[in-house]
Amino acid sequence: MKLHLKFLLILVALPLLLWPQQPDSIIFRPSGEAVLRVFSNFSRSIGEEPTKTSFEVRRAYLGYNYHIHPHYSIKILLDIGSPLDDSPFSLLKRYAYFKTASLTYSRNALTVRAGIIDLMNVGLQEKYWDRRYIFKSFMDEYRFGPRADIGINLAYELSNRLNIDFMLMNGEGYDQLQTDNNYKIASGLTYKPLPWLTSRIYGEYSKKEVAETLLAFFAGVHINEKLKVGTEANFRFSEDFIENHNRFGYSAYASLLVWKKTKAFARYDWVSSNIPDDLQRPWNLGRDGSALIFGVEYELIEKVRLALNYQDWFPAANNLANKRGIYLNLEFML
């Protein structure tokens, strides 16, 4: 408990220690903006008897971002959805919980965030995939790590091409409380060798009796707002602190502007687990497999997108059937 309290005090005190003196000649007026983002869809299954159809509001984000100082801002964001998306009851119940509750300090090349904050593990990948309203990014979808957590993050822009970031976090995600004295550290390096090419390496480390680690690699191509391609590989070792319980996989996705506000897109995922010495099959076989998504997206107006797409899940286990369907996804935001 003492360690926990000290950690929270550090989160609050560090940005205050960095607070700069504001020159009298500068007139700053605090301002803010509301945040609203909603994901909805209609789906129809293929190959199931009876055929399933449904309308869903999968997720809604509601919050406010307030600039209290030229270098400081506060962001509060509610996530209205289910923290257990893989639960059979996740589509029947909706919960509201904090996804973001943070204080941010930003000046020149340095940015510091503290509180409940977005991690640096999937942000770049989500920008290249750019269709969170249709399907989560790889690491988020297959539970390689939480999308947000309680902690503190420091990011520094070494040059126009090279950024580095470091984070100390709770380790259990933003929907769970800290229950022990174990924390997770993470660091990433983003390098942009060419204007249209971006690469990143990222790692996490946490230890109890066994060390749990994560390594992630990403490369992306973005040309003239017309073509966007991303590929990533992820490796998680000793998952849940169980020795020799490893998972790995990759994801590749692309989108192409085909006409004015219309884009074609496609994505392929593959996720697998290893075979421990005491087992005859992969330890996570029931969740291993591959996913295929492709479709067409149309921007109705600014900040409103509609996508018709096909989704297919190919389980690695021979006794499990494919899950496939046609989806009509809608996203709107402020």
Secondary structure, 3 states (H helix, E strand, C coil): CHHHHHHHHHHHHHHHHCCCCCCCCCCCCCEEEEEEEEEEEEEEEECCCCCCEEEEEEEEEEEEEEEEECCEEEEEEEEEECCCCCCCCCCCCCEEEEEEEEEEEEECCEEEEEEEEECCCCHHHHHHHCCCCCCCCHHHHCCCCCCEEEEEEEEEECCCCEEEEEEEECCCCCCCCCCCCCCEEEEEEEEEEECCEEEEEEEEEEECCCEEEEEEEEEEEEECCCEEEEEEEEEEECHHHCCCCCEEEEEEEEEEEEECCEEEEEEEEEEEECCCCCCCCCCCHHHCEEEEEEEEEEEEECCEEEEEEEEEEEECCCCCCCEEEEEEEEEEEC
